[in-house]
Amino acid sequence: MDFPAQVNIQKDVTCPICLELLTMPLSLDCGHSFCQACITAKSKESGTHKGGESNCPVCQCKYQFWNLRPNQPLANIVKKVRENMSPQQKKLCQPHGEKLVIFCKEDGKAICQRCAQSVEHHGHQLFFMEKVIKDCQEKLQAALKKLRKEEPKMEEWEADIREEKASWKNHMQTERQRILKGFNEMKAILDSEEKRVLQKLEEDEVNVLDNLVVARDQLARQKQCLRELISAVEHQIWGSSVDTAQDMINVMKRSESWTLKKPNIVSKKLKSTFRIPDLSGMLQVFKELTEVQRYWVDVMLKPVNAISSVAISADKRQVTAVHNLSLKNTFLCDFSAFDILGCQHFSSGKYYWEVDVSEKTAWILGVYSKARNLKRKGGSGFVFDPNVNHPNVYSRYKPQYGYWVIGLQNESEYKVFEESSISDSKVLTLFMPVPPCRVGIFLDCEARMVSFFNVTNHGSLIYKFSNCQFSQTTYPYFNLWNCQRPITLCPPSS
């Protein structure tokens, strides 16, 4: 028999369990065969030898232990294969041709009985192969048990890694969104700032060009007058009659009084120069506004006095003056007819609202909290004592009277009515680089603080009152003064 054919036959007669030549082969219904000892041990391991079902180790087909049948034809083939095998293939001792039944611990190999009695292995630790195999199997079982105990730990670590990976993905996604949001905010701020600066430059350009047109027209008129005067002088030089003497005198006086006036030329230097904005500062201001906007409350309006000079819209968000007081009495009037409160009142917590004041020439905004040491007027809760001498309208809005407000008068003068230890009111003038069209008011009852934000200028802080001595109840406060343009409360969705 040639070698390749022998190899193929040997593969067919090898036990799939022990990977040795079949010994007393038993076959299953599925056609696979195993050593009697191997399949019996397998069946005992699964409990099948007691009458249950088990699965074929090769194809997993079900079988019963009692249905195993001896395969004599296969046993005969195995016998012939053994006969044609070399001693080495039969795993016999090469020098003696006997079975390897003893294991030499010093040499670490299997030997036969005759080798064990030789001088070569004298004094060596020798053990029967069955015992060595049994000991190895026990150690392998212990090792297998130990290794299998590691599997749950590996799976746990694997789960930890998956969880950590998912966590990092979420973290990176959140960080990515935060970065994109930050840059988008900066882009929005830059776009807004660019628009504002270009608009200011365009306004300057229009003013300059208008002034140049006026200067050109002035010069053209002077030029025309000069030409007419020159022509008159030339005409009168040759006059000699008595009739023309008076005309000559008049032209002479005109020429003597003529003065050429140079037109006003606009300076080439711009009134306002562009400076690179402080992006980090602008972004910080924007973040502060975003933080307080989390406490946005939907404030509604109501008039304070029964006799009022204001009209409130049906949705209670807009108020308009219906009677305009005379400007000459501005500093003699308390403007109480324009008093407006928010429908809501607050005693604790944080609250924020925004007011549209675009196109207005005057207003007062802030909070009112009833003063404890002064008399009430009517039932409105507002205090105004007519017997007190108020030199101007600001005197009414001292914090000691329960007002923490800022205001606008004369279109461009921004004032804050600050606390003062002296009797006269302390009125501060505020510098407003960008006139606000929208003002945000933030009330923090616990911190006793009222802050005002210029939403038009990216939420820059206008002014902040600290250590406010609120009474138990605090109201949003609004006043139109003598301006006909309405005040509008902005809804939170805006």
C-alpha positions in Angstrom: 0.0 0.0 0.0 1.4 3.4 -1.0 1.9 6.0 1.7 -0.8 8.6 0.6 -3.4 5.8 0.6 -2.3 4.6 4.0 -2.5 8.2 5.4 -6.1 8.5 4.1 -7.2 5.1 5.6 -5.5 6.0 8.9 -7.5 9.2 9.0 -10.7 7.3 8.5 -9.9 4.9 11.3 -8.8 7.6 13.9 -11.0 8.3 16.9 -12.3 11.9 16.8 -12.0 12.0 20.6 -8.6 10.7 21.4 -7.2 11.1 17.9 -5.6 7.7 18.1 -6.4 4.6 16.1 -9.8 3.2 17.0 -9.8 0.6 19.7 -12.9 -1.7 19.8 -14.8 0.9 17.6 -18.5 1.6 18.3 -20.6 3.4 15.7 -23.6 5.8 16.1 -26.6 6.0 13.9 -25.2 9.1 12.2 -22.2 6.9 11.0 -19.4 8.3 13.1 -17.3 5.8 15.1 -15.4 6.1 18.3 -13.2 4.0 20.6 -15.4 2.1 23.1 -13.6 3.7 26.0 -13.7 7.2 24.6 -17.5 7.2 23.8 -18.3 5.5 27.1 -16.4 8.1 29.0 -18.1 10.8 27.0 -21.5 9.2 27.8 -20.8 8.9 31.5 -19.7 12.6 31.5 -23.0 13.7 30.1 -25.0 11.1 32.1 -26.3 9.3 28.9 -25.2 5.9 30.1 -28.1 5.9 32.5 -30.7 6.1 29.7 -30.7 9.7 28.6 -29.9 11.2 25.2 -26.6 12.7 24.2 -25.2 14.4 21.1 -22.6 13.1 18.7 -19.3 14.8 19.4 -18.8 15.3 15.7 -22.2 16.3 14.1 -24.3 16.8 17.3 -26.9 14.3 16.3 -28.8 12.8 19.2 -28.2 9.2 20.3 -28.9 6.8 23.2 -26.0 5.0 24.8 -27.7 1.6 24.5 -28.0 2.0 20.7 -24.2 2.0 20.2 -23.2 -0.9 18.1 -19.8 -2.6 17.6 -18.3 -2.0 14.1 -16.3 -5.2 13.4 -15.5 -4.4 9.7 -13.9 -1.1 10.9 -12.1 -3.0 13.6 -10.6 -5.3 11.0 -9.4 -2.3 9.0 -7.8 -0.9 12.1 -6.0 -4.2 12.7 -4.6 -4.2 9.2 -3.5 -0.6 9.5 -1.7 -1.5 12.7 0.1 -4.3 11.1 1.4 -2.1 8.3 2.5 0.6 10.7 6.2 1.1 11.7 7.1 0.7 15.4 7.4 4.4 15.7 3.9 4.8 14.2 2.6 2.2 16.6 4.2 4.2 19.4 6.5 1.3 20.4 9.9 1.4 21.8 12.3 1.6 18.8 15.2 -0.4 20.4 13.0 -3.1 21.8 9.7 -2.9 19.9 7.7 -3.0 23.0 4.8 -0.8 24.3 5.7 2.4 26.0 4.2 1.8 29.4 6.6 3.6 31.7 7.4 7.3 32.0 10.9 8.5 33.0 10.6 11.8 34.9 14.3 12.7 34.5 14.3 12.2 30.7 10.7 13.4 30.4 9.8 10.6 27.9 7.9 7.3 27.7 9.9 4.0 27.8 9.3 0.3 27.8 9.8 -2.2 30.5 13.2 -3.3 29.2 14.4 0.3 29.0 13.3 0.8 32.6 15.5 -2.1 33.7 18.6 -0.8 31.8 21.6 1.0 33.2 20.6 4.1 31.3 17.6 4.7 33.5 19.1 3.4 36.8 18.1 5.6 39.7 15.6 7.6 37.7 12.1 8.3 38.9 9.9 5.9 36.9 6.1 5.9 36.8 3.5 3.8 34.9 2.0 5.7 32.0 -1.5 5.2 33.3 -0.7 7.0 36.5 1.2 9.8 34.7 -1.7 10.3 32.3 -4.1 10.3 35.2 -2.0 12.8 37.1 -1.8 14.9 34.0 -5.5 14.8 33.4 -6.2 15.8 37.0 -3.8 18.7 36.6 -5.3 19.6 33.3 -8.7 19.5 34.9 -7.5 21.8 37.6 -5.9 24.1 35.1 -9.1 24.0 33.0 -11.2 24.9 36.0 -8.9 27.8 36.8 -8.9 29.0 33.3 -12.6 28.8 33.0 -12.9 31.0 36.2 -11.0 33.6 34.3 -13.6 33.7 31.5 -16.2 35.7 33.5 -13.6 38.2 34.5 -12.5 38.5 30.9 -16.1 39.0 29.8 -16.5 41.6 32.6 -13.4 43.5 31.5 -14.6 43.2 27.9 -17.9 44.7 28.9 -16.0 47.5 30.8 -14.1 48.2 27.7 -17.2 48.4 25.6 -18.9 50.6 28.2 -15.8 52.8 28.4 -15.7 53.0 24.6 -19.3 54.1 24.5 -18.7 56.6 27.3 -15.8 58.1 25.5 -17.7 58.2 22.2 -20.5 60.1 24.0 -18.0 62.3 25.7 -16.2 63.1 22.5 -19.5 63.8 20.8 -20.5 66.1 23.6 -17.2 67.8 23.4 -17.4 68.1 19.7 -20.9 69.7 20.0 -19.6 72.1 22.7 -16.7 73.1 20.5 -18.9 73.6 17.5 -21.4 75.6 19.6 -18.6 77.8 21.0 -17.2 78.5 17.5 -20.8 79.1 16.1 -21.4 81.6 19.0 -18.1 83.3 18.2 -19.1 83.4 14.4 -22.5 84.8 15.3 -20.9 87.5 17.5 -18.3 88.3 14.8 -21.0 88.5 12.1 -23.1 90.8 14.3 -20.1 92.9 15.2 -19.1 93.1 11.5 -22.6 94.2 10.6 -22.6 96.8 13.3 -19.1 98.2 12.4 -19.9 98.2 8.7 -23.3 99.9 9.3 -21.5 102.6 11.4 -18.9 103.0 8.6 -21.7 103.4 6.1 -23.4 106.0 8.3 -20.1 107.9 8.5 -19.7 107.7 4.8 -23.2 109.1 4.2 -22.5 111.9 6.6 -19.2 112.7 5.0 -20.6 112.7 1.5 -23.5 114.8 2.5 -21.2 117.3 4.1 -19.1 117.4 0.9 -22.2 118.0 -1.2 -23.1 120.9 1.0 -19.5 122.3 0.8 -19.6 121.9 -3.0 -23.0 123.7 -3.2 -21.6 126.5 -1.0 -18.6 126.9 -3.2 -20.7 126.9 -6.3 -22.9 129.7 -5.0 -19.8 131.7 -4.0 -18.4 131.1 -7.5 -21.6 132.4 -9.1 -21.6 135.5 -6.9 -18.0 136.2 -7.6 -18.5 135.9 -11.4 -21.5 138.3 -11.2 -19.5 140.8 -9.1 -16.5 140.6 -11.5 -18.8 141.2 -14.4 -20.4 144.2 -12.6 -17.1 145.7 -11.8 -15.8 145.4 -15.4 -19.0 147.0 -16.6 -18.8 150.0 -14.2 -15.1 150.7 -14.9 -15.9 152.4 -18.2 -18.9 154.3 -16.9 -18.5 158.1 -16.8 -22.0 159.7 -16.7 -23.7 161.1 -13.7 -26.4 158.5 -14.1 -24.0 155.6 -13.6 -22.1 157.1 -10.6 -24.4 155.7 -8.0 -24.2 152.2 -9.6 -20.4 152.5 -9.6 -20.4 153.4 -5.9 -22.7 150.4 -5.1 -20.6 147.9 -7.1 -17.5 149.3 -5.5 -19.0 148.8 -2.0 -20.0 145.2 -2.9 -16.5 144.5 -4.2 -14.9 145.9 -1.0 -17.1 143.9 1.3 -16.7 140.6 -0.7 -15.0 137.9 1.3 -14.3 134.4 0.0 -15.3 131.8 2.5 -13.6 128.4 2.4 -16.1 125.5 2.6 -15.9 123.2 5.6 -13.9 120.2 4.3 -14.5 116.9 6.3 -11.4 115.5 8.0 -10.0 112.4 6.4 -9.7 110.9 9.8 -12.7 108.7 10.7 -14.7 109.6 13.8 -14.6 106.0 14.8 -11.8 103.5 14.1 -12.3 99.7 13.9 -10.6 97.7 16.7 -10.3 94.0 16.8 -13.0 92.8 19.3 -12.1 90.9 22.4 -13.6 87.6 21.4 -13.0 85.8 24.7 -14.6 88.7 26.6 -17.5 88.9 24.2 -18.0 85.1 24.4 -17.9 85.3 28.2 -20.5 88.0 28.2 -22.6 86.0 25.9 -22.3 82.9 28.2 -23.4 85.1 31.2 -26.5 86.2 29.3 -27.2 82.6 28.3 -26.9 81.5 31.9 -29.4 84.0 33.3 -31.8 83.4 30.3 -32.4 79.9 31.8 -34.6 81.6 34.4 -36.8 83.4 31.8 -40.3 84.1 33.2 -43.3 85.1 31.0 -44.1 88.4 32.6 -47.5 90.1 32.0 -48.4 93.8 32.5 -50.9 95.7 34.5 -51.4 99.4 35.3 -50.8 100.5 38.9 -53.2 103.4 39.3 -56.9 103.6 38.6 -56.4 106.8 36.6 -53.7 105.8 34.1 -52.2 107.3 31.0 -51.3 104.0 29.4 -53.1 101.4 27.3 -52.2 97.7 27.7 -52.6 95.3 24.8 -55.0 92.3 25.0 -52.1 89.8 25.4 -50.7 92.0 28.3 -47.3 92.2 26.6 -47.3 95.7 25.2 -48.1 99.1 26.8 -48.5 102.5 25.0 -48.8 106.0 26.4 -52.2 107.6 25.6 -51.4 111.0 27.0 -48.2 112.9 26.5 -47.1 115.2 29.3 -45.6 118.5 28.4 -41.8 118.4 28.1 -41.5 121.7 30.0 -42.9 120.0 33.1 -40.6 116.9 32.9 -38.7 117.7 36.1 -41.8 118.7 38.0 -43.9 115.6 37.4 -43.6 112.3 39.2 -44.9 110.3 36.1 -47.0 108.1 38.4 -49.7 108.0 35.7 -47.3 105.8 33.6 -46.5 103.4 36.4 -46.8 99.7 35.3 -46.2 96.5 37.3 -45.8 92.9 36.2 -48.8 90.8 37.0 -46.4 88.3 38.8 -44.7 89.1 42.0 -41.7 87.3 43.5 -40.3 86.6 47.0 -37.7 83.9 46.3 -35.8 82.4 43.4 -34.3 83.7 40.2 -36.2 85.4 37.4 -35.3 86.9 34.0 -37.3 88.9 31.5 -36.6 91.0 28.4 -38.1 94.3 27.2 -38.1 95.7 23.7 -37.4 99.5 23.9 -36.5 100.1 20.3 -37.2 103.6 18.9 -38.0 104.9 22.3 -36.7 108.3 23.6 -37.4 107.6 27.3 -38.2 104.7 29.7 -37.6 103.4 33.2 -37.1 99.6 33.8 -36.3 97.5 36.8 -38.0 96.1 39.9 -40.1 97.6 42.7 -40.4 96.3 46.3 -42.7 98.2 48.7 -40.7 100.4 51.1 -41.3 99.5 54.7 -40.8 103.0 56.3 -43.1 105.1 54.0 -46.8 105.6 53.7 -48.9 103.8 51.0 -50.6 105.8 48.4 -54.0 104.4 47.7 -54.1 100.7 47.4 -51.5 100.3 44.6 -48.6 99.5 46.9 -46.5 102.3 45.3 -45.2 105.1 47.5 -45.1 108.7 46.5 -45.3 111.4 49.1 -46.4 114.7 47.4 -45.2 116.7 50.5 -41.6 115.6 49.9 -39.7 118.1 47.8 -38.5 116.3 44.7 -36.2 118.6 42.7 -36.4 116.3 39.7 -38.1 113.1 38.5 -35.1 111.0 39.6 -35.7 111.7 43.3 -38.6 109.3 43.3 -36.6 106.4 42.1 -34.1 106.0 45.0 -33.6 102.4 46.2 -34.7 103.7 49.7 -38.2 104.2 48.2 -38.2 100.6 46.8 -37.0 101.2 43.3 -34.0 99.5 41.6 -34.2 100.8 38.1 -32.3 102.3 35.2 -33.7 104.8 32.7 -33.3 106.7 29.4 -34.2 110.3 28.8 -33.6 112.8 25.9 -33.1 109.9 23.5 -29.4 109.2 24.5 -28.9 109.9 28.2 -28.9 106.6 30.2 -29.2 107.0 34.0 -29.1 104.7 37.0 -30.7 105.6 40.3 -28.3 104.3 42.8 -28.4 104.0 46.6 -27.1 107.0 48.5 -26.4 107.6 52.2 -27.1 111.3 51.7 -30.5 112.9 51.3 -30.0 113.9 47.7 -30.5 111.2 45.1 -27.4 109.8 43.5 -27.9 109.7 39.8 -25.2 108.1 37.7 -24.8 108.5 33.9 -24.1 105.2 32.1 -21.9 104.9 29.0 -23.6 102.9 26.4 -21.3 102.1 23.4 -24.3 100.3 21.6 -27.7 101.8 22.4 -30.0 98.9 23.6 -33.0 98.0 21.6 -33.7 95.2 24.0 -32.9 95.2 27.7 -32.7 92.0 29.9 -33.5 92.2 33.6 -32.4 89.5 36.0 -33.7 89.3 39.6 -32.0 87.0 42.2 -34.0 87.2 45.4 -31.7 85.1 47.5 -28.6 87.0 46.4 -30.5 90.3 46.7 -29.3 91.4 43.2 -30.8 93.0 40.1 -28.8 93.0 36.9 -29.5 94.7 33.5 -28.2 93.4 30.2 -27.8 95.0 26.8 -29.1 92.1 24.7 -28.5 94.2 21.5 -24.8 94.3 22.4 -24.3 90.5 22.8 -25.7 90.6 26.4 -23.2 93.0 27.9 -23.8 94.0 31.5 -25.3 97.5 31.7 -25.5 97.7 35.5 -25.9 95.6 38.6 -27.5 96.4 42.0 -26.1 94.4 44.9 -27.3 94.0 48.5 -30.8 95.2 47.7 -33.1 95.6 50.7 -36.2 93.9 49.2 -39.4 93.6 51.2 -41.2 90.3 51.1 -42.7 91.0 47.6 -40.9 92.2 44.5 -42.5 93.2 41.2 -41.2 93.9 37.7 -41.5 97.7 37.1 -41.9 99.7 33.9 -42.5 103.3 33.1 -43.1 104.9 29.6 -42.4 108.5 30.7 -43.5 110.9 28.0 -42.6 108.7 25.0 -45.3 107.7 22.5 -43.5 104.6 21.3 -44.6 101.4 23.1 -42.7 99.1 25.4 -43.1 95.4 24.6 -42.3 92.4 26.8 -40.5 89.7 24.8 -41.8 86.1 25.2 -39.4 83.4 26.3 -39.6 81.7 22.9 -37.9 84.8 21.4 
